[in-house]
Amino acid sequence: MVLKAYKYRIYPNKEQITQIEQQFGACRFVYNWALETKIKAYQTDKTHVSRFELQTLLVKEVKPVNEWLKTANSQSLLATLINLESAFTRFFREKKGFPKFKSKKNLVQSFQIPQHYVVDFEEGNVKLPKIGKVKASFSREFEGTCKTATISRSTTHKYYISILVEDGNELPAKEAFSDNNTVGVDVGIKDFAVLSCGEKIDNPKCLKNSLQKLKVLSKRFSRKQKGSNNWKKAKLKLARLHEKITNQRNDFQHKLSLKLVRENQAIALETLKVCNMVKNHCLAQSISDAGWSSFVNKLTYKAEWYGKTILRIGQFEPSSKLCNVCGYHNKELILTVREWTCPSCNTFHDRDINAAINIKKFALQDQNLVVI
């Protein structure tokens, strides 16, 4: 079954904001209590406290002592325990980092509602348990079975609801691809993406274009007295600019990824270790500004939705240094050289276009083929 998340902005009134904030606090309290319980149990007896044991303790011991937890949605509290269990699973299986305690000072807060909420597109509201009907802005409608809903607050004090929907359709089968309907994509900094057909996609450089204003707001924020009203105002202005930069980057990547998926049956990409690449302090900011990892993620799940194929080649393939005509390996090619002429066949190469063509060729070879 295909699962898609639809995110909408909601507009709670003052009373509803208070209730939502209390729900944030209750879920945060339960999460921190459960994490502390698991840590202490391991430190003392080397034992593992399961999610079901935590649920029993929550109902029989924690709630009677903390009466205020009864005002929160009980299923949201239980969902918090499931999230903690998932965090530990990722830590042990994928080495994603040990779960951390949640802080109320973090502006980004969220809680989940597994069921018993109602979405009304006609009236433009969402009925939430313990909170009531909240006004919502529905940019688009959906059809299917509603699963878990997530209420969140952004750094700019905006509230959102994200609804996971199962539309009842199976993922389409992968369509056949060949050399004619496959495109190679070489991501970069000067040009965000260069295609094997010769097309170059300009890099919007969202962070760089707002960097001067970002520095001004950061300096103003640092000069304010911590906790004062002016400090809060400066912090909000800074958060709004960061949010704008993020929205610009996501909008660009969504449009480009959808265009590539719709126009091609297969997309060939180079495997990049971005976490290692950003260790170069001269390029770290530009690489982070481009957001290659998030772009590849968008390409991957959209390709699944449309039955298209993502092909990946190894990160050590010499895509830039290899002539796509005769195969000559230019071992002395350095990063600053953007154009070069093959000494073997005298073919003039644009470095990025040549790399995109080679990425496509490598991906279509059986020994390099990794289908996603």
N, C-alpha and C positions, 0 to 999 in steps of 0.2 A: 504494500500500500504506500501511496505517496503522502508524505507529511510535509505541510508547508506552514510557515509561521506568518501571520498577518499582524502588523504592528500599527496601532492607532494612538493618537493623542487623546487623553481624557481631561475633562475640566471639572474636578470636584469642587464643591463649595467649601466654605471654611469648616463646617462641622465634619464633612466627609474627609477633608484633609487631615483633621485631628484623628479621625478613626483610622485612616490609612497609615499615619505616622505611628499610631499605637500598634498597628499590625506589624509594621517594620520592626519596632522595638521588641515585640513579643517573639517574632521569628528569630531575631538576632540573639535574644536571651537564650532561647532553646538551643540554638546552634552552638553557642559558646558553652552552655552547660553540658551538652552532649559531647563536645570535643574535649572538655576538661575531664569528664567522666572516663572517656576512653583512654586518655593519656595517663590518668592516675591508676586505672586498672592495670595497664601494661607496666607502669613503673613499679607497682607494689607486688603484683602476683604474676606478671607476664601473661595476663589473660586478655582475651578479646571480648569486648562487650558488643553484641550484635544489635542491629537496628530494632529487632523485635523486643529485646530486653530493655532497650532505651525507651521504647513506646510504653512498656509496662511501668517503668519507673516514672515516666512523665505523667501518666494518668493517676497512679496511686500515691506518689510521693511529692512530686514537684508542684503539680497544680493545686493540691490542697493547701500547701504552704504559701503559694503565690496566687492569691485570689484574682489578681488583675489579669492573669492569663486566660481566665474563662471568658473575658470579653472578646478575645481573638477567635478567629475561625480555626476550629480544632484540626481540620484537614490541612490547613496551611502549615500548622505546627508539625504535623506528621510528615508533610512533604519536605520540611527542613531537615528532618532526620534522614530521609532518603538522599537528599543532596549531599549530606555529610558522608554517608556511606559511599556514594559515587566518588567523592573527593579522595577518600582513602583507597578506593579501587584504582583510580588513576595514579595515585602515588606509588602503589606497589607494582602495578603492571606497566605503566608508561613512564615512571619516574618524573612526574609532572610537578613535584614539589609538595612538601608536607602541608596539610590544611592549616590555615591561619585563623586566629580569632577575628571576629568581625567587630568593627568599631563604629560607634554612632557618629563619630566625627567625619566619616566618609560620606560625602554628599550622595553618592550613588548607592541606593538601597533598593531592594526588591523582595517580593514574596510570591509564592505560587498558590493558585486556586485550582485544585484538581477537577472539581465538578461543582454543580449547583450554582452556576452563573448563567445569565441569559443575555444574549445579544439581540438587540432590537434595531434593525436598520431603518425601519420606518420612522420611529420616534427619535432615533439618533442617540440612544443611550445604552448602557450596559448595567444590568442589575447584578450587584455583587453581594455575596453573603455577609451579613453583619454590617454592611455599609449602605445598601440600597441602590437606587438608580443614579448612575453617574453619567453626565453628559459626555458624549464622545464625538469625535470628528472622523467619520468613515470615508476615507478616500476611495475605497473600493469594497465591493461585497464579495463574499465567498460562499461556496456551497460544500457541504460535507459535515462530518461529525466533529464537533468541538472537543478537543482533548484538554490539556492543561493550559490555563491562562496565567500569565505572569504580569503583576503590577510592578512598575518600576518608577523610580525618580531619578532624573538626570542631574548633572552638576549645575544646571541652570534653573533648578527647581520646577521642571516640567514633569508632568505625570503621563505615563504611557501604559497601555495594555497590549501585550503580545499574546495572540491566541494561536495555539497549535491546532491545525485542522487536518483531518484525514478525509481526502476527497473520494475514497472508494475506488480509485483507479490504480492499476498496476503500472509500474515504470515501463515505458516503451522499450522494445527490443533494440539493441544496437544496430544501426544501419550500416550497410557495407560501405567501405571507403576505399579510395584508390589514390594514385598520385595526383589525379586531376581535381579531386575535391578535398584534398588535405592541405592545410596551411601551416607553415612553420612560423613560430613567434619567438623573437629574441627581445627580451625586455632590457631596458637600459635607463640611463639618467637623462641624457640630452634629449633623446626621443624615448617616450615611455615604452613604445613597442614598435618593432620593425617587422613587417610581414615578408614572407618568402616571395610574394608577388611584387615586392618593391615598394609597397605603401609604407609610409612612416606616420606614426601617431604621435602628435606632439605631447610632451609631458606638461600637464597643467601646473605643476609646481605650486600646489596649494599653500604649503607652509612657507616656502620662500617668498611668495608674493605678499604674504601677511606678516613676514618676519619683523619688519621695522615697527609696525603697529604693535606686534606682540611684545617686542622689547620695551616699548614705551609703557604699555599697560603693566608689564611685569615690574618695571622700575617704580611706577606709581604705587603698585600694590605692596612692594617691599618697604616703602617709606611710611606706610600707614601704621598706626598703633594697633597691635593685634587685639581683635575682639571688639574694636570700636565700630560705629555705624559706617564710617568712611571706609574702614577696612573691609567690611562686608560688601559694600557697593563696588569697591575696586576688585574684589575677588569675583563677584558676579560678572563684571564686564570682561574680565580675563577668561572666565569659563565660557562665556558666550562666544568669544572669538575662537577659542579652541573647538567649540562645538561647530561653528561655521566651517572651519577648516576641515574637520572630519566629515561633515555633510557634503562639502564640495568634492572631496576625494571619493567618497562612496558613490555619489551620483555619477561621476565620471566613469568609475570602474564598472558599475552596474550597466551603464549604457554600452560601453565598449565590449564587455563580456557577452552581453546578449547579442550584439551585432555579430561577433565572431562565431558564436554558436549557431545562429540562424543561417549564416552564409556558407558554412562548411560542414562536411560530414565528420571530419577528424581534425584535431588541433594538436600540433606537436610542440612540446615545451622542453626547455632545458631544466634539469634538476639543480636548484640553487640552495646553498646553505646560507640563508640570509643572516642567521645569528653569528656566523663566522665572518661574513663580509662586513658587518657593521663595526668590527674591531678595527678597521681602517678609519682612523679619526678624520682623515681628509674627506672621506666619502660617506661617513656614517649618517650625517644629517640628510643628505640627498637621497640615500638609499631608503631611509626610514620614511621620508616624505613621499617617495614613489609608492610604497605599500605593495610590493610585489607579492608577498604571501597572501594578503587578503584578495588580491586580484585573481591569483591562481585558485583560491578556494571558491570564489564566485564562478569561475569558469567550470570548475569540477562539478558542482552540484547542478548548475544549469545544463551542462552536457548530459547529466543523468536524466533530467526532466524531459529533454527533447530527443533522447535516444542517440546522442552523438558520442564520439570517442575522444578521450584525452590520451595522447601518446607522450611518454616521457623518455628522455635520453639521460645517460649518466652525466654527473657533474664534471667529470674529467675529460669529456670528449673535446677535442681541439676544434670547436666549431668556427672560431674566428680566424685561426691560423691555417686552416686547410683550404686550398683552392677548390671551389665547387665544380670546376671544369675538368682539370687534369689530376687533382688530388695532391698537388705539391704541398708539403708541410713547411710553412714559414716559421721556424722555431724562434727567430729573433724578433718577431712582431711584439711590440710593447703597447701598453694601454693608450698612450697619447697619440699613436698613429691611427688615424681614422680611415685612411685610404692607402691602398698599396697595389702594386702591379706584380703579377706572378712572373718570376724569372723563367719559368719553364714554358708557359704557353702565352705569355705577354697579355694576359687578361687583366683589365683594370677592375679592381674590387672596391666597392664601398664596404667597409668592415662589417657594419651591422647587417646589411642586406645579405652579404656572403654568409654570415653566421646563421641567419634565418633559413637560408636555402640548405645549408649543411644540417641544421637541426631537423628539417623535414626529411632529408635523405637518410640521416642516421636512424630516425624514428621508424621509417618504412623498411629498414633492414631487419630481417628476422632475428639476428643475434642481439640487436639493440631494442627490440620491441617490448615495451612495458605498457599494457593497455589498462586504463582506469575506467 
